[in-house]
Amino acid sequence: MIQTTNIRRILDRIMRHPMLRDIPFETAVEYTVDFISLLGTPALYEEKTSVVNIKEWRGQLPRNGKGLVYRYSGNSFHLSPDKSPLEGMELTYKIQGLVIFTSTKDTDIEIAYRAFAVDDEGYPLLPDNASFLRGLENYIKLQWFTVLYDMGKIPQAVM
């Protein structure tokens, strides 16, 4: 397990810069999620499961509860020990946006997925690593300064 830190640590450092004092917290979090996704750092993800209620072959992702485990067409998932497949039925799904479409009309399904590890407030946990944190800080600056430049609020030399 890697050592992690709260996102507020990096945001406190960023907010010291006069041109970054007005960056909304949610925007900085969004840039952080983008940065983590771009790097593809698997240690920052955790395995999760949720239950999705299916009505009329569709359900909203994710949801809590208990139900069947489905598999994606062509990819296998294992059934939980207390679950059994429906007799003679191929359990499949596809995802479009935040909606899952299944091969059964009305049921509960259990899904497994990888998600960002988060703190108690639901914000992403970051590796407590100086190189990663410096890279994230620079990425957030670049994204925010690009917005300011596009709005004509900073000169090209700052970029």
Secondary structure in CASP SS format (residue, H / E / C, confidence):
PFRMAT SS
TARGET T0000
AUTHOR 0000-0000-0000
METHOD secondary structure of the structure
MODEL  1
M C 1.00
I C 1.00
Q C 1.00
T E 1.00
T E 1.00
N C 1.00
I H 1.00
R H 1.00
R H 1.00
I H 1.00
L H 1.00
D H 1.00
R H 1.00
I H 1.00
M C 1.00
R C 1.00
H C 1.00
P H 1.00
M H 1.00
L H 1.00
R C 1.00
D C 1.00
I C 1.00
P C 1.00
F H 1.00
E H 1.00
T H 1.00
A H 1.00
V H 1.00
E H 1.00
Y H 1.00
T H 1.00
V H 1.00
D H 1.00
F H 1.00
I H 1.00
S H 1.00
L H 1.00
L H 1.00
G C 1.00
T C 1.00
P H 1.00
A H 1.00
L H 1.00
Y E 1.00
E E 1.00
E E 1.00
K E 1.00
T E 1.00
S E 1.00
V E 1.00
V E 1.00
N E 1.00
I E 1.00
K E 1.00
E C 1.00
W C 1.00
R E 1.00
G E 1.00
Q E 1.00
L C 1.00
P C 1.00
R C 1.00
N C 1.00
G C 1.00
K C 1.00
G C 1.00
L E 1.00
V E 1.00
Y C 1.00
R C 1.00
Y C 1.00
S C 1.00
G C 1.00
N C 1.00
S C 1.00
F C 1.00
H C 1.00
L C 1.00
S C 1.00
P C 1.00
D C 1.00
K C 1.00
S C 1.00
P C 1.00
L C 1.00
E C 1.00
G C 1.00
M C 1.00
E C 1.00
L C 1.00
T C 1.00
Y E 1.00
K E 1.00
I E 1.00
Q E 1.00
G C 1.00
L C 1.00
V E 1.00
I E 1.00
F E 1.00
T E 1.00
S C 1.00
T C 1.00
K C 1.00
D C 1.00
T E 1.00
D E 1.00
I E 1.00
E E 1.00
I E 1.00
A E 1.00
Y E 1.00
R E 1.00
A E 1.00
F E 1.00
A C 1.00
V E 1.00
D C 1.00
D C 1.00
E C 1.00
G C 1.00
Y C 1.00
P E 1.00
L C 1.00
L E 1.00
P E 1.00
D C 1.00
N C 1.00
A H 1.00
S H 1.00
F H 1.00
L H 1.00
R H 1.00
G H 1.00
L H 1.00
E H 1.00
N H 1.00
Y H 1.00
I H 1.00
K H 1.00
L H 1.00
Q H 1.00
W H 1.00
F H 1.00
T H 1.00
V H 1.00
L H 1.00
Y H 1.00
D H 1.00
M C 1.00
G C 1.00
K C 1.00
I C 1.00
P C 1.00
Q H 1.00
A H 1.00
V H 1.00
M C 1.00
END
